[in-house]
Amino acid sequence: MMLPTHALGGMTLALSVAFVAPEFTGVALVAGFLGGVFPDADLYAGHRKSLHYPVYYTAFALLALVVAGLSPSIATVAATCFLAGAAVHSVTDIFGGGLELRPWEATSDRAVYDHYRDQWIEPRRWVRYDGSPADLLVSLTLAVPLLVALGDPLRQVVLGTLTVAVVYTAVRRLLPTLAATIVDDVLAPHLPDHLLAYVPTRYREVEG
């Protein structure tokens, strides 16, 4: 799923804090947002493996929840919501497309790496690919309770995230060709090989 969906998912999950400890609502929502986007920091280095931990994030989130329940504070609530957001991100990526440059072609059998079992989990493709209309629908659905419950400035964060989601969905199918063109026609002729090696191989797939 696309990054805005993960960000909104982390925030929506953290919104539950408003009902049990409203004094921590702000920090919970910010931590949920950050946790929701954090795993995709591995986009250019071992994507969906280096920072995606569907089992371990979940385990640590549950442990943090117990600690926060026993000793609620800014730190414990923030840690719980961050880990929960990262866990949901890592798990929900399993239900999207694979790692191929054009995931709507369904050619990859890799969705998320399971470090606990030391193997790749296959994509379920309930949402065919990140930035698909179905993915945008998930983003819109997640945003509804946030827009109803929150005031500014967090409401503006939600609206901004939705704007990114809409734009990304509109251009998603153009991005593979654009990325491959930039890499092959702009970067490859000018970058030395040792730097070009850091560009993920999927961005050099010019066919299709």
mmCIF file of the C-alpha atoms, coordinates in Angstrom:
data_MODEL
# 
_entry.id   MODEL 
# 
loop_
_atom_site.group_PDB 
_atom_site.id 
_atom_site.type_symbol 
_atom_site.label_atom_id 
_atom_site.label_alt_id 
_atom_site.label_comp_id 
_atom_site.label_asym_id 
_atom_site.label_entity_id 
_atom_site.label_seq_id 
_atom_site.pdbx_PDB_ins_code 
_atom_site.Cartn_x 
_atom_site.Cartn_y 
_atom_site.Cartn_z 
_atom_site.occupancy 
_atom_site.B_iso_or_equiv 
_atom_site.pdbx_formal_charge 
_atom_site.auth_seq_id 
_atom_site.auth_comp_id 
_atom_site.auth_asym_id 
_atom_site.auth_atom_id 
_atom_site.pdbx_PDB_model_num 
ATOM 1   C CA . MET A 1 1   ? 0.000   0.000   0.000   1.00 0.00 ? 1   MET A CA 1 
ATOM 2   C CA . MET A 1 2   ? 1.101   3.581   -0.533  1.00 0.00 ? 2   MET A CA 1 
ATOM 3   C CA . LEU A 1 3   ? 2.765   5.659   2.155   1.00 0.00 ? 3   LEU A CA 1 
ATOM 4   C CA . PRO A 1 4   ? -0.242  7.944   2.809   1.00 0.00 ? 4   PRO A CA 1 
ATOM 5   C CA . THR A 1 5   ? -2.401  4.892   3.546   1.00 0.00 ? 5   THR A CA 1 
ATOM 6   C CA . HIS A 1 6   ? 0.148   3.650   6.072   1.00 0.00 ? 6   HIS A CA 1 
ATOM 7   C CA . ALA A 1 7   ? 0.422   7.097   7.668   1.00 0.00 ? 7   ALA A CA 1 
ATOM 8   C CA . LEU A 1 8   ? -3.342  7.397   8.038   1.00 0.00 ? 8   LEU A CA 1 
ATOM 9   C CA . GLY A 1 9   ? -3.521  3.834   9.324   1.00 0.00 ? 9   GLY A CA 1 
ATOM 10  C CA . GLY A 1 10  ? -1.044  4.638   12.075  1.00 0.00 ? 10  GLY A CA 1 
ATOM 11  C CA . MET A 1 11  ? -2.989  7.753   13.048  1.00 0.00 ? 11  MET A CA 1 
ATOM 12  C CA . THR A 1 12  ? -6.353  5.988   13.018  1.00 0.00 ? 12  THR A CA 1 
ATOM 13  C CA . LEU A 1 13  ? -5.009  3.245   15.246  1.00 0.00 ? 13  LEU A CA 1 
ATOM 14  C CA . ALA A 1 14  ? -3.590  5.849   17.650  1.00 0.00 ? 14  ALA A CA 1 
ATOM 15  C CA . LEU A 1 15  ? -6.930  7.668   17.758  1.00 0.00 ? 15  LEU A CA 1 
ATOM 16  C CA . SER A 1 16  ? -8.126  5.067   20.266  1.00 0.00 ? 16  SER A CA 1 
ATOM 17  C CA . VAL A 1 17  ? -5.902  6.778   22.856  1.00 0.00 ? 17  VAL A CA 1 
ATOM 18  C CA . ALA A 1 18  ? -8.333  9.719   22.832  1.00 0.00 ? 18  ALA A CA 1 
ATOM 19  C CA . PHE A 1 19  ? -10.955 7.510   24.490  1.00 0.00 ? 19  PHE A CA 1 
ATOM 20  C CA . VAL A 1 20  ? -8.775  6.078   27.263  1.00 0.00 ? 20  VAL A CA 1 
ATOM 21  C CA . ALA A 1 21  ? -6.156  8.757   27.910  1.00 0.00 ? 21  ALA A CA 1 
ATOM 22  C CA . PRO A 1 22  ? -7.159  11.959  26.093  1.00 0.00 ? 22  PRO A CA 1 
ATOM 23  C CA . GLU A 1 23  ? -4.244  13.883  27.553  1.00 0.00 ? 23  GLU A CA 1 
ATOM 24  C CA . PHE A 1 24  ? -1.918  11.811  25.349  1.00 0.00 ? 24  PHE A CA 1 
ATOM 25  C CA . THR A 1 25  ? -3.952  12.098  22.148  1.00 0.00 ? 25  THR A CA 1 
ATOM 26  C CA . GLY A 1 26  ? -1.614  14.518  20.379  1.00 0.00 ? 26  GLY A CA 1 
ATOM 27  C CA . VAL A 1 27  ? 1.576   12.593  21.014  1.00 0.00 ? 27  VAL A CA 1 
ATOM 28  C CA . ALA A 1 28  ? -0.170  9.320   20.163  1.00 0.00 ? 28  ALA A CA 1 
ATOM 29  C CA . LEU A 1 29  ? -1.327  10.598  16.768  1.00 0.00 ? 29  LEU A CA 1 
ATOM 30  C CA . VAL A 1 30  ? 2.079   11.999  15.867  1.00 0.00 ? 30  VAL A CA 1 
ATOM 31  C CA . ALA A 1 31  ? 3.783   8.765   16.942  1.00 0.00 ? 31  ALA A CA 1 
ATOM 32  C CA . GLY A 1 32  ? 1.230   6.697   15.013  1.00 0.00 ? 32  GLY A CA 1 
ATOM 33  C CA . PHE A 1 33  ? 1.857   8.767   11.881  1.00 0.00 ? 33  PHE A CA 1 
ATOM 34  C CA . LEU A 1 34  ? 5.635   8.394   12.204  1.00 0.00 ? 34  LEU A CA 1 
ATOM 35  C CA . GLY A 1 35  ? 5.384   4.681   12.947  1.00 0.00 ? 35  GLY A CA 1 
ATOM 36  C CA . GLY A 1 36  ? 3.141   4.240   9.944   1.00 0.00 ? 36  GLY A CA 1 
ATOM 37  C CA . VAL A 1 37  ? 5.686   5.753   7.561   1.00 0.00 ? 37  VAL A CA 1 
ATOM 38  C CA . PHE A 1 38  ? 8.911   4.534   9.212   1.00 0.00 ? 38  PHE A CA 1 
ATOM 39  C CA . PRO A 1 39  ? 9.233   1.080   7.583   1.00 0.00 ? 39  PRO A CA 1 
ATOM 40  C CA . ASP A 1 40  ? 9.337   2.628   4.106   1.00 0.00 ? 40  ASP A CA 1 
ATOM 41  C CA . ALA A 1 41  ? 12.593  4.382   4.974   1.00 0.00 ? 41  ALA A CA 1 
ATOM 42  C CA . ASP A 1 42  ? 14.130  1.201   3.514   1.00 0.00 ? 42  ASP A CA 1 
ATOM 43  C CA . LEU A 1 43  ? 12.732  2.034   0.057   1.00 0.00 ? 43  LEU A CA 1 
ATOM 44  C CA . TYR A 1 44  ? 16.172  2.264   -1.567  1.00 0.00 ? 44  TYR A CA 1 
ATOM 45  C CA . ALA A 1 45  ? 17.990  -0.276  0.598   1.00 0.00 ? 45  ALA A CA 1 
ATOM 46  C CA . GLY A 1 46  ? 16.390  -3.692  0.960   1.00 0.00 ? 46  GLY A CA 1 
ATOM 47  C CA . HIS A 1 47  ? 12.805  -2.527  0.549   1.00 0.00 ? 47  HIS A CA 1 
ATOM 48  C CA . ARG A 1 48  ? 10.284  -4.419  2.671   1.00 0.00 ? 48  ARG A CA 1 
ATOM 49  C CA . LYS A 1 49  ? 13.127  -6.267  4.350   1.00 0.00 ? 49  LYS A CA 1 
ATOM 50  C CA . SER A 1 50  ? 15.539  -3.879  6.074   1.00 0.00 ? 50  SER A CA 1 
ATOM 51  C CA . LEU A 1 51  ? 12.874  -2.072  8.148   1.00 0.00 ? 51  LEU A CA 1 
ATOM 52  C CA . HIS A 1 52  ? 9.794   -4.269  7.727   1.00 0.00 ? 52  HIS A CA 1 
ATOM 53  C CA . TYR A 1 53  ? 9.269   -6.631  10.676  1.00 0.00 ? 53  TYR A CA 1 
ATOM 54  C CA . PRO A 1 54  ? 5.696   -7.960  10.705  1.00 0.00 ? 54  PRO A CA 1 
ATOM 55  C CA . VAL A 1 55  ? 6.349   -10.341 13.616  1.00 0.00 ? 55  VAL A CA 1 
ATOM 56  C CA . TYR A 1 56  ? 8.779   -8.363  15.758  1.00 0.00 ? 56  TYR A CA 1 
ATOM 57  C CA . TYR A 1 57  ? 7.033   -4.988  15.521  1.00 0.00 ? 57  TYR A CA 1 
ATOM 58  C CA . THR A 1 58  ? 3.802   -6.688  16.557  1.00 0.00 ? 58  THR A CA 1 
ATOM 59  C CA . ALA A 1 59  ? 5.424   -8.430  19.517  1.00 0.00 ? 59  ALA A CA 1 
ATOM 60  C CA . PHE A 1 60  ? 7.146   -5.271  20.729  1.00 0.00 ? 60  PHE A CA 1 
ATOM 61  C CA . ALA A 1 61  ? 3.967   -3.220  20.230  1.00 0.00 ? 61  ALA A CA 1 
ATOM 62  C CA . LEU A 1 62  ? 2.036   -5.613  22.472  1.00 0.00 ? 62  LEU A CA 1 
ATOM 63  C CA . LEU A 1 63  ? 4.783   -5.453  25.091  1.00 0.00 ? 63  LEU A CA 1 
ATOM 64  C CA . ALA A 1 64  ? 4.839   -1.653  24.896  1.00 0.00 ? 64  ALA A CA 1 
ATOM 65  C CA . LEU A 1 65  ? 1.049   -1.609  25.278  1.00 0.00 ? 65  LEU A CA 1 
ATOM 66  C CA . VAL A 1 66  ? 1.339   -3.523  28.553  1.00 0.00 ? 66  VAL A CA 1 
ATOM 67  C CA . VAL A 1 67  ? 4.005   -1.124  29.810  1.00 0.00 ? 67  VAL A CA 1 
ATOM 68  C CA . ALA A 1 68  ? 1.929   1.904   28.767  1.00 0.00 ? 68  ALA A CA 1 
ATOM 69  C CA . GLY A 1 69  ? -1.108  0.439   30.516  1.00 0.00 ? 69  GLY A CA 1 
ATOM 70  C CA . LEU A 1 70  ? 0.829   -0.006  33.749  1.00 0.00 ? 70  LEU A CA 1 
ATOM 71  C CA . SER A 1 71  ? 2.757   3.249   33.523  1.00 0.00 ? 71  SER A CA 1 
ATOM 72  C CA . PRO A 1 72  ? 1.180   5.706   31.086  1.00 0.00 ? 72  PRO A CA 1 
ATOM 73  C CA . SER A 1 73  ? 3.440   8.562   30.057  1.00 0.00 ? 73  SER A CA 1 
ATOM 74  C CA . ILE A 1 74  ? 4.371   10.492  26.951  1.00 0.00 ? 74  ILE A CA 1 
ATOM 75  C CA . ALA A 1 75  ? 7.267   8.110   26.327  1.00 0.00 ? 75  ALA A CA 1 
ATOM 76  C CA . THR A 1 76  ? 5.353   4.847   26.811  1.00 0.00 ? 76  THR A CA 1 
ATOM 77  C CA . VAL A 1 77  ? 2.307   5.975   24.827  1.00 0.00 ? 77  VAL A CA 1 
ATOM 78  C CA . ALA A 1 78  ? 4.476   7.303   22.005  1.00 0.00 ? 78  ALA A CA 1 
ATOM 79  C CA . ALA A 1 79  ? 6.494   4.088   21.854  1.00 0.00 ? 79  ALA A CA 1 
ATOM 80  C CA . THR A 1 80  ? 3.332   1.976   21.767  1.00 0.00 ? 80  THR A CA 1 
ATOM 81  C CA . CYS A 1 81  ? 1.723   3.982   18.963  1.00 0.00 ? 81  CYS A CA 1 
ATOM 82  C CA . PHE A 1 82  ? 4.940   4.148   16.941  1.00 0.00 ? 82  PHE A CA 1 
ATOM 83  C CA . LEU A 1 83  ? 5.470   0.396   17.140  1.00 0.00 ? 83  LEU A CA 1 
ATOM 84  C CA . ALA A 1 84  ? 1.809   -0.301  16.450  1.00 0.00 ? 84  ALA A CA 1 
ATOM 85  C CA . GLY A 1 85  ? 1.917   1.908   13.360  1.00 0.00 ? 85  GLY A CA 1 
ATOM 86  C CA . ALA A 1 86  ? 5.059   0.158   12.118  1.00 0.00 ? 86  ALA A CA 1 
ATOM 87  C CA . ALA A 1 87  ? 3.538   -3.251  12.819  1.00 0.00 ? 87  ALA A CA 1 
ATOM 88  C CA . VAL A 1 88  ? 0.333   -2.493  10.925  1.00 0.00 ? 88  VAL A CA 1 
ATOM 89  C CA . HIS A 1 89  ? 2.380   -1.130  8.020   1.00 0.00 ? 89  HIS A CA 1 
ATOM 90  C CA . SER A 1 90  ? 4.499   -4.263  7.832   1.00 0.00 ? 90  SER A CA 1 
ATOM 91  C CA . VAL A 1 91  ? 1.526   -6.610  8.080   1.00 0.00 ? 91  VAL A CA 1 
ATOM 92  C CA . THR A 1 92  ? -0.767  -4.787  5.658   1.00 0.00 ? 92  THR A CA 1 
ATOM 93  C CA . ASP A 1 93  ? 1.924   -4.722  2.958   1.00 0.00 ? 93  ASP A CA 1 
ATOM 94  C CA . ILE A 1 94  ? 1.356   -8.478  2.751   1.00 0.00 ? 94  ILE A CA 1 
ATOM 95  C CA . PHE A 1 95  ? -2.157  -7.810  1.449   1.00 0.00 ? 95  PHE A CA 1 
ATOM 96  C CA . GLY A 1 96  ? -0.945  -5.580  -1.372  1.00 0.00 ? 96  GLY A CA 1 
ATOM 97  C CA . GLY A 1 97  ? 1.188   -6.228  -4.434  1.00 0.00 ? 97  GLY A CA 1 
ATOM 98  C CA . GLY A 1 98  ? 4.724   -7.503  -4.741  1.00 0.00 ? 98  GLY A CA 1 
ATOM 99  C CA . LEU A 1 99  ? 8.086   -5.810  -5.106  1.00 0.00 ? 99  LEU A CA 1 
ATOM 100 C CA . GLU A 1 100 ? 8.153   -5.585  -8.899  1.00 0.00 ? 100 GLU A CA 1 
ATOM 101 C CA . LEU A 1 101 ? 8.401   -2.177  -10.543 1.00 0.00 ? 101 LEU A CA 1 
ATOM 102 C CA . ARG A 1 102 ? 4.919   -2.629  -12.006 1.00 0.00 ? 102 ARG A CA 1 
ATOM 103 C CA . PRO A 1 103 ? 3.041   -4.561  -9.299  1.00 0.00 ? 103 PRO A CA 1 
ATOM 104 C CA . TRP A 1 104 ? -0.192  -4.626  -11.331 1.00 0.00 ? 104 TRP A CA 1 
ATOM 105 C CA . GLU A 1 105 ? 1.572   -7.205  -13.536 1.00 0.00 ? 105 GLU A CA 1 
ATOM 106 C CA . ALA A 1 106 ? 1.761   -9.560  -10.510 1.00 0.00 ? 106 ALA A CA 1 
ATOM 107 C CA . THR A 1 107 ? 5.154   -11.057 -11.396 1.00 0.00 ? 107 THR A CA 1 
ATOM 108 C CA . SER A 1 108 ? 6.779   -10.969 -7.946  1.00 0.00 ? 108 SER A CA 1 
ATOM 109 C CA . ASP A 1 109 ? 6.322   -13.556 -5.201  1.00 0.00 ? 109 ASP A CA 1 
ATOM 110 C CA . ARG A 1 110 ? 7.786   -11.234 -2.551  1.00 0.00 ? 110 ARG A CA 1 
ATOM 111 C CA . ALA A 1 111 ? 5.634   -8.958  -0.410  1.00 0.00 ? 111 ALA A CA 1 
ATOM 112 C CA . VAL A 1 112 ? 7.349   -8.595  2.980   1.00 0.00 ? 112 VAL A CA 1 
ATOM 113 C CA . TYR A 1 113 ? 10.305  -10.386 4.537   1.00 0.00 ? 113 TYR A CA 1 
ATOM 114 C CA . ASP A 1 114 ? 9.560   -12.389 7.679   1.00 0.00 ? 114 ASP A CA 1 
ATOM 115 C CA . HIS A 1 115 ? 12.727  -12.198 9.772   1.00 0.00 ? 115 HIS A CA 1 
ATOM 116 C CA . TYR A 1 116 ? 11.280  -14.573 12.347  1.00 0.00 ? 116 TYR A CA 1 
ATOM 117 C CA . ARG A 1 117 ? 10.920  -17.389 9.818   1.00 0.00 ? 117 ARG A CA 1 
ATOM 118 C CA . ASP A 1 118 ? 13.748  -16.139 7.587   1.00 0.00 ? 118 ASP A CA 1 
ATOM 119 C CA . GLN A 1 119 ? 11.661  -16.143 4.416   1.00 0.00 ? 119 GLN A CA 1 
ATOM 120 C CA . TRP A 1 120 ? 9.669   -13.892 2.106   1.00 0.00 ? 120 TRP A CA 1 
ATOM 121 C CA . ILE A 1 121 ? 5.890   -13.776 2.477   1.00 0.00 ? 121 ILE A CA 1 
ATOM 122 C CA . GLU A 1 122 ? 3.969   -13.894 -0.789  1.00 0.00 ? 122 GLU A CA 1 
ATOM 123 C CA . PRO A 1 123 ? 1.697   -10.960 -1.684  1.00 0.00 ? 123 PRO A CA 1 
ATOM 124 C CA . ARG A 1 124 ? -2.019  -11.569 -1.237  1.00 0.00 ? 124 ARG A CA 1 
ATOM 125 C CA . ARG A 1 125 ? -2.959  -8.755  -3.667  1.00 0.00 ? 125 ARG A CA 1 
ATOM 126 C CA . TRP A 1 126 ? -6.239  -7.891  -1.958  1.00 0.00 ? 126 TRP A CA 1 
ATOM 127 C CA . VAL A 1 127 ? -5.208  -4.371  -2.920  1.00 0.00 ? 127 VAL A CA 1 
ATOM 128 C CA . ARG A 1 128 ? -3.580  -4.975  -6.300  1.00 0.00 ? 128 ARG A CA 1 
ATOM 129 C CA . TYR A 1 129 ? -0.819  -2.394  -5.982  1.00 0.00 ? 129 TYR A CA 1 
ATOM 130 C CA . ASP A 1 130 ? 0.207   0.691   -4.068  1.00 0.00 ? 130 ASP A CA 1 
ATOM 131 C CA . GLY A 1 131 ? -1.533  3.750   -5.463  1.00 0.00 ? 131 GLY A CA 1 
ATOM 132 C CA . SER A 1 132 ? -4.394  1.755   -6.968  1.00 0.00 ? 132 SER A CA 1 
ATOM 133 C CA . PRO A 1 133 ? -7.957  3.109   -6.748  1.00 0.00 ? 133 PRO A CA 1 
ATOM 134 C CA . ALA A 1 134 ? -8.638  0.509   -4.041  1.00 0.00 ? 134 ALA A CA 1 
ATOM 135 C CA . ASP A 1 135 ? -5.652  1.797   -2.089  1.00 0.00 ? 135 ASP A CA 1 
ATOM 136 C CA . LEU A 1 136 ? -6.985  5.347   -2.360  1.00 0.00 ? 136 LEU A CA 1 
ATOM 137 C CA . LEU A 1 137 ? -10.350 4.109   -1.092  1.00 0.00 ? 137 LEU A CA 1 
ATOM 138 C CA . VAL A 1 138 ? -8.611  2.654   1.972   1.00 0.00 ? 138 VAL A CA 1 
ATOM 139 C CA . SER A 1 139 ? -6.908  6.015   2.583   1.00 0.00 ? 139 SER A CA 1 
ATOM 140 C CA . LEU A 1 140 ? -10.208 7.868   2.318   1.00 0.00 ? 140 LEU A CA 1 
ATOM 141 C CA . THR A 1 141 ? -11.901 5.407   4.681   1.00 0.00 ? 141 THR A CA 1 
ATOM 142 C CA . LEU A 1 142 ? -9.140  5.736   7.274   1.00 0.00 ? 142 LEU A CA 1 
ATOM 143 C CA . ALA A 1 143 ? -9.270  9.518   7.052   1.00 0.00 ? 143 ALA A CA 1 
ATOM 144 C CA . VAL A 1 144 ? -12.984 9.816   7.868   1.00 0.00 ? 144 VAL A CA 1 
ATOM 145 C CA . PRO A 1 145 ? -12.779 9.227   11.651  1.00 0.00 ? 145 PRO A CA 1 
ATOM 146 C CA . LEU A 1 146 ? -9.694  11.424  11.839  1.00 0.00 ? 146 LEU A CA 1 
ATOM 147 C CA . LEU A 1 147 ? -11.374 14.332  10.063  1.00 0.00 ? 147 LEU A CA 1 
ATOM 148 C CA . VAL A 1 148 ? -14.435 13.970  12.298  1.00 0.00 ? 148 VAL A CA 1 
ATOM 149 C CA . ALA A 1 149 ? -12.525 13.730  15.576  1.00 0.00 ? 149 ALA A CA 1 
ATOM 150 C CA . LEU A 1 150 ? -9.566  16.048  15.097  1.00 0.00 ? 150 LEU A CA 1 
ATOM 151 C CA . GLY A 1 151 ? -9.114  19.780  14.977  1.00 0.00 ? 151 GLY A CA 1 
ATOM 152 C CA . ASP A 1 152 ? -6.293  21.812  13.529  1.00 0.00 ? 152 ASP A CA 1 
ATOM 153 C CA . PRO A 1 153 ? -3.371  21.386  13.049  1.00 0.00 ? 153 PRO A CA 1 
ATOM 154 C CA . LEU A 1 154 ? -3.733  17.580  12.942  1.00 0.00 ? 154 LEU A CA 1 
ATOM 155 C CA . ARG A 1 155 ? -6.732  17.831  10.637  1.00 0.00 ? 155 ARG A CA 1 
ATOM 156 C CA . GLN A 1 156 ? -4.520  19.723  8.190   1.00 0.00 ? 156 GLN A CA 1 
ATOM 157 C CA . VAL A 1 157 ? -1.991  16.901  8.390   1.00 0.00 ? 157 VAL A CA 1 
ATOM 158 C CA . VAL A 1 158 ? -4.733  14.442  7.442   1.00 0.00 ? 158 VAL A CA 1 
ATOM 159 C CA . LEU A 1 159 ? -5.915  16.615  4.545   1.00 0.00 ? 159 LEU A CA 1 
ATOM 160 C CA . GLY A 1 160 ? -2.351  17.048  3.323   1.00 0.00 ? 160 GLY A CA 1 
ATOM 161 C CA . THR A 1 161 ? -1.785  13.310  3.474   1.00 0.00 ? 161 THR A CA 1 
ATOM 162 C CA . LEU A 1 162 ? -4.980  12.714  1.509   1.00 0.00 ? 162 LEU A CA 1 
ATOM 163 C CA . THR A 1 163 ? -3.827  15.209  -1.114  1.00 0.00 ? 163 THR A CA 1 
ATOM 164 C CA . VAL A 1 164 ? -0.590  13.279  -1.537  1.00 0.00 ? 164 VAL A CA 1 
ATOM 165 C CA . ALA A 1 165 ? -2.601  10.065  -1.846  1.00 0.00 ? 165 ALA A CA 1 
ATOM 166 C CA . VAL A 1 166 ? -4.798  11.474  -4.602  1.00 0.00 ? 166 VAL A CA 1 
ATOM 167 C CA . VAL A 1 167 ? -1.845  12.845  -6.587  1.00 0.00 ? 167 VAL A CA 1 
ATOM 168 C CA . TYR A 1 168 ? 0.139   9.626   -6.190  1.00 0.00 ? 168 TYR A CA 1 
ATOM 169 C CA . THR A 1 169 ? -2.819  7.550   -7.356  1.00 0.00 ? 169 THR A CA 1 
ATOM 170 C CA . ALA A 1 170 ? -3.233  9.790   -10.405 1.00 0.00 ? 170 ALA A CA 1 
ATOM 171 C CA . VAL A 1 171 ? 0.387   9.349   -11.552 1.00 0.00 ? 171 VAL A CA 1 
ATOM 172 C CA . ARG A 1 172 ? 1.172   5.882   -10.176 1.00 0.00 ? 172 ARG A CA 1 
ATOM 173 C CA . ARG A 1 173 ? 1.160   3.989   -13.474 1.00 0.00 ? 173 ARG A CA 1 
ATOM 174 C CA . LEU A 1 174 ? 3.426   6.597   -15.074 1.00 0.00 ? 174 LEU A CA 1 
ATOM 175 C CA . LEU A 1 175 ? 6.120   6.362   -12.410 1.00 0.00 ? 175 LEU A CA 1 
ATOM 176 C CA . PRO A 1 176 ? 7.852   3.109   -13.496 1.00 0.00 ? 176 PRO A CA 1 
ATOM 177 C CA . THR A 1 177 ? 8.552   4.422   -17.002 1.00 0.00 ? 177 THR A CA 1 
ATOM 178 C CA . LEU A 1 178 ? 9.646   7.787   -15.601 1.00 0.00 ? 178 LEU A CA 1 
ATOM 179 C CA . ALA A 1 179 ? 11.936  6.174   -13.024 1.00 0.00 ? 179 ALA A CA 1 
ATOM 180 C CA . ALA A 1 180 ? 13.526  3.814   -15.551 1.00 0.00 ? 180 ALA A CA 1 
ATOM 181 C CA . THR A 1 181 ? 14.058  6.672   -18.011 1.00 0.00 ? 181 THR A CA 1 
ATOM 182 C CA . ILE A 1 182 ? 15.750  8.829   -15.389 1.00 0.00 ? 182 ILE A CA 1 
ATOM 183 C CA . VAL A 1 183 ? 18.022  6.000   -14.282 1.00 0.00 ? 183 VAL A CA 1 
ATOM 184 C CA . ASP A 1 184 ? 18.985  4.743   -17.745 1.00 0.00 ? 184 ASP A CA 1 
ATOM 185 C CA . ASP A 1 185 ? 19.095  8.001   -19.674 1.00 0.00 ? 185 ASP A CA 1 
ATOM 186 C CA . VAL A 1 186 ? 20.131  10.524  -17.031 1.00 0.00 ? 186 VAL A CA 1 
ATOM 187 C CA . LEU A 1 187 ? 21.956  8.789   -14.194 1.00 0.00 ? 187 LEU A CA 1 
ATOM 188 C CA . ALA A 1 188 ? 23.604  5.772   -15.846 1.00 0.00 ? 188 ALA A CA 1 
ATOM 189 C CA . PRO A 1 189 ? 25.670  7.750   -18.396 1.00 0.00 ? 189 PRO A CA 1 
ATOM 190 C CA . HIS A 1 190 ? 27.049  10.076  -15.729 1.00 0.00 ? 190 HIS A CA 1 
ATOM 191 C CA . LEU A 1 191 ? 27.301  8.138   -12.475 1.00 0.00 ? 191 LEU A CA 1 
ATOM 192 C CA . PRO A 1 192 ? 30.313  5.914   -11.783 1.00 0.00 ? 192 PRO A CA 1 
ATOM 193 C CA . ASP A 1 193 ? 29.486  2.226   -11.466 1.00 0.00 ? 193 ASP A CA 1 
ATOM 194 C CA . HIS A 1 194 ? 30.088  2.089   -7.718  1.00 0.00 ? 194 HIS A CA 1 
ATOM 195 C CA . LEU A 1 195 ? 27.395  4.739   -7.185  1.00 0.00 ? 195 LEU A CA 1 
ATOM 196 C CA . LEU A 1 196 ? 25.019  3.322   -9.773  1.00 0.00 ? 196 LEU A CA 1 
ATOM 197 C CA . ALA A 1 197 ? 25.154  0.019   -7.890  1.00 0.00 ? 197 ALA A CA 1 
ATOM 198 C CA . TYR A 1 198 ? 23.127  1.647   -5.107  1.00 0.00 ? 198 TYR A CA 1 
ATOM 199 C CA . VAL A 1 199 ? 20.165  2.203   -7.434  1.00 0.00 ? 199 VAL A CA 1 
ATOM 200 C CA . PRO A 1 200 ? 17.723  -0.712  -6.949  1.00 0.00 ? 200 PRO A CA 1 
ATOM 201 C CA . THR A 1 201 ? 17.724  -3.012  -9.957  1.00 0.00 ? 201 THR A CA 1 
ATOM 202 C CA . ARG A 1 202 ? 13.951  -2.718  -10.358 1.00 0.00 ? 202 ARG A CA 1 
ATOM 203 C CA . TYR A 1 203 ? 14.445  0.892   -11.469 1.00 0.00 ? 203 TYR A CA 1 
ATOM 204 C CA . ARG A 1 204 ? 16.411  -0.312  -14.464 1.00 0.00 ? 204 ARG A CA 1 
ATOM 205 C CA . GLU A 1 205 ? 13.570  -2.400  -15.873 1.00 0.00 ? 205 GLU A CA 1 
ATOM 206 C CA . VAL A 1 206 ? 12.840  -0.439  -19.010 1.00 0.00 ? 206 VAL A CA 1 
ATOM 207 C CA . GLU A 1 207 ? 10.603  -2.989  -20.705 1.00 0.00 ? 207 GLU A CA 1 
ATOM 208 C CA . GLY A 1 208 ? 6.819   -2.677  -20.590 1.00 0.00 ? 208 GLY A CA 1 
# 
